[in-house]
Amino acid sequence: MADEQKQDRNSQESSHEAEKVQQETPVIKPEATQASVEQPLDEATETSTAKSRGRTRGSKNIYNGIVNILATFNNTIVSITDTSGSVIAWSNGGRMGFKGARKSTAFAATTIAQDAARQAMAHGMREVEIRVQGPGSGRESAIRAIQAAGLNITVISDVTPIPHNGCRPRKRRRV
């Protein structure tokens, strides 16, 4: 019995608190809000139209391009640009769902190159020049995947930077 009375009191107190909250909330008149809001909205629409004039993402119909393959020991990154250097499509190991040591495998490089090639072909790209950089294991497999995806390869060049006695290299691995 005592527990039931306590519950009744608690429920009555909570209902009284809810009524107080409803009474305390101010009533907003629609006329006042329209007059005060109209001026900032005009400024906001002007700025939003200025922002919308920026870059649009549509189909671009680009026929020639450059495929840059960066094959490091830990990952493979493929970026496809137009002839002026604007990036059209890109992909890497993390984007394709590979983690850790799997990003540096030849299979990952194949998947990465296929994904980037599909994106570029969606923009109308047909012929590409390939530039390979780095000592990673995904070099050849990425080139094969781009060719298998249907892009015509015109030139393959190795642009790996080679020092002419520059910085001291990393220590040799002893296995």
C-alpha positions in Angstrom: 0.0 0.0 0.0 2.7 2.4 0.9 4.5 1.7 -2.4 1.4 2.4 -4.4 0.9 5.7 -2.6 4.5 6.7 -3.3 4.0 5.9 -7.0 0.8 7.9 -7.2 2.6 10.9 -5.6 5.5 10.6 -8.0 3.2 10.4 -11.0 1.2 13.4 -9.8 4.5 15.4 -9.3 5.7 14.5 -12.8 2.4 15.6 -14.3 2.6 18.9 -12.4 6.1 19.5 -13.7 5.0 18.8 -17.3 2.2 21.3 -16.9 4.7 23.9 -15.6 7.0 23.4 -18.6 4.1 23.8 -21.0 3.0 27.0 -19.2 6.6 28.4 -19.2 7.2 27.9 -23.0 6.5 31.2 -24.7 4.0 31.4 -27.5 5.6 32.7 -30.7 3.5 34.9 -32.9 3.9 34.2 -36.6 3.7 37.9 -37.6 6.8 38.8 -35.5 8.9 35.9 -36.8 8.2 36.7 -40.5 9.2 40.3 -40.2 12.5 39.5 -38.3 13.4 36.5 -40.5 12.8 38.0 -43.9 15.9 40.2 -44.1 18.5 37.5 -43.2 16.9 35.0 -45.6 17.5 37.3 -48.5 21.2 37.6 -47.6 21.4 33.8 -47.1 19.9 33.1 -50.6 22.3 35.5 -52.2 25.3 33.7 -50.6 23.9 30.3 -51.4 23.5 31.1 -55.1 27.1 32.4 -55.2 28.3 29.1 -53.7 26.3 27.0 -56.1 28.2 28.5 -59.1 31.2 26.4 -58.2 32.4 23.1 -59.5 29.7 20.6 -60.7 30.2 16.9 -60.8 28.7 15.7 -64.1 29.8 13.4 -66.9 32.7 15.1 -68.6 33.4 13.4 -71.9 37.2 13.3 -71.7 38.8 11.1 -74.3 42.6 11.2 -73.4 44.1 11.0 -69.9 47.0 10.1 -67.7 47.1 7.2 -65.2 49.5 7.8 -62.3 50.3 4.6 -60.4 52.1 5.1 -57.1 53.2 1.6 -55.9 54.8 1.9 -52.5 55.8 -1.0 -50.2 52.6 -0.4 -48.1 49.9 0.6 -50.6 49.0 1.3 -54.2 47.4 4.5 -55.3 45.9 5.0 -58.8 44.8 8.5 -59.9 43.6 9.2 -63.4 43.8 12.8 -64.7 43.0 14.6 -67.8 45.9 16.0 -69.9 46.0 19.2 -67.9 46.3 17.4 -64.6 42.8 17.7 -63.1 41.9 14.5 -61.3 39.0 12.6 -62.9 39.1 9.3 -60.9 41.2 7.8 -58.1 41.4 4.8 -55.9 43.6 3.2 -53.3 43.8 0.2 -51.0 41.8 1.7 -48.1 39.0 2.8 -50.4 38.6 -0.7 -51.8 38.4 -2.2 -48.3 41.9 -3.6 -47.8 43.6 -3.1 -44.5 47.1 -3.6 -43.3 49.5 -5.7 -45.3 46.8 -6.7 -47.8 46.9 -3.2 -49.3 50.4 -3.9 -50.7 49.5 -7.1 -52.6 49.2 -7.5 -56.3 45.5 -8.5 -56.0 44.8 -5.2 -54.2 46.5 -3.3 -57.0 44.4 -5.1 -59.6 41.2 -4.2 -57.8 42.3 -0.6 -57.3 43.2 -0.1 -60.9 39.9 -1.7 -62.1 37.9 0.6 -59.9 39.7 3.8 -61.1 39.4 2.7 -64.7 35.7 2.2 -64.4 35.3 5.6 -62.9 37.3 7.2 -65.7 35.4 5.3 -68.4 32.2 6.6 -67.0 33.5 10.1 -67.9 34.2 9.0 -71.5 37.9 8.2 -71.3 39.3 5.8 -73.9 43.0 6.4 -74.3 45.5 6.7 -71.5 49.2 7.3 -70.9 50.5 5.4 -67.9 53.1 6.7 -65.5 54.4 4.3 -62.8 56.2 5.4 -59.7 57.7 3.4 -56.9 59.1 0.0 -56.1 55.9 -1.7 -54.9 54.5 -5.1 -55.9 51.4 -3.6 -57.6 53.1 -2.1 -60.6 52.6 -4.7 -63.3 49.2 -6.0 -62.1 47.8 -2.5 -62.0 48.8 -1.9 -65.7 47.3 -5.3 -66.7 44.0 -4.4 -64.9 43.8 -1.0 -66.7 44.3 -2.7 -70.0 41.7 -5.4 -69.2 39.2 -2.8 -68.1 39.1 -1.6 -71.7 41.3 1.5 -71.8 43.8 1.8 -74.7 47.3 2.3 -73.4 49.5 4.6 -75.6 52.6 5.0 -73.5 54.0 3.4 -70.3 56.7 5.3 -68.6 58.5 4.8 -65.3 58.8 8.1 -63.4 60.4 6.8 -60.2 62.7 9.4 -58.8 66.3 8.2 -58.7 68.8 10.2 -56.6 72.2 11.2 -58.0 73.9 10.8 -54.7 71.3 12.8 -52.7 70.0 11.9 -49.2 71.4 8.9 -47.4 69.2 5.8 -48.1 67.6 3.6 -45.4 69.6 0.9 -43.9 69.7 -2.5 -45.7 67.4 -5.2 -44.4 69.2 -8.3 -43.1 66.9 -11.3 -43.3 
